[in-house]
Amino acid sequence: MSKKSKPLPNRYGKKYGYTALFPIRDAANGVALRQHLGGLSEDRNGSPFSSATLIHLLRFVIIDRLPFEGYPAKQESSRQPHLVVMCDFDGAEVADLAAALARQVPKAVCGVWRHCAAFPFAAPDELAHAGAADRLAQYLRRGQVETILYLSDRPEATVTEILRSIQAQHAFAAFVESHQAAPPDQLKKGFFRLWDSLVQKPDPHPGSL
């Protein structure tokens, strides 16, 4: 009898669910990082990380202290604040995420992780150097927490496919609203014009819809 293969950690379909904790350098960096994260939404696309086109979701949380659930649990403390990172992306391994971050959003990467201990880059332009993506992948793996309980509602759909679906949904809703009383021949012609326009449209940029 063959043994059942174990599910791949952090994988579900074509997606990878990355979770990690990174110690922040000190309390001052914790304050600076919190302020920086609060300003990410000012980007015209909602976040500078939206230019990393394989990312579905990216969330940052700062943990200042560990919760105490009461007796009989033991009260634990952390010597420094930690940055929690949660990211869903199209890929098979952390190296895929690191390559996209290094190539597409180096400034955003340094803006966040420079506040964390042992971050191996001093400036965004260093992420363009040979081997930088590998070094970033090694750093991201060091803080990683693996899980086999990662789920996704659309495990086979890429970022681009989901964005095009949302684009089509919005366009179709507008079409229905504007053609309520249209006769059948105009309705048919209008629908095919809508379809042709959707086919010709470029892929939407993440955060643009």
Secondary structure, DSSP 8 states (H G I E B T S, - for coil): --------TTEETTEEEEEEEEEBS-HHHHHHHHHHHHTGGGSTTS-GGGGSTTEEEEEEEEE-S-----TTS-----SS-EEEEEEEEESSSHHHHHHHHHHH-HHHHHHHHTTBTT---SSGGGGGSTTHHHHHHHHHHHTB---S----SSTT--HHHHHHHHHHHHHHHHHHHHTTT--HHHHHHHHHHHHHHHHHS----TT--
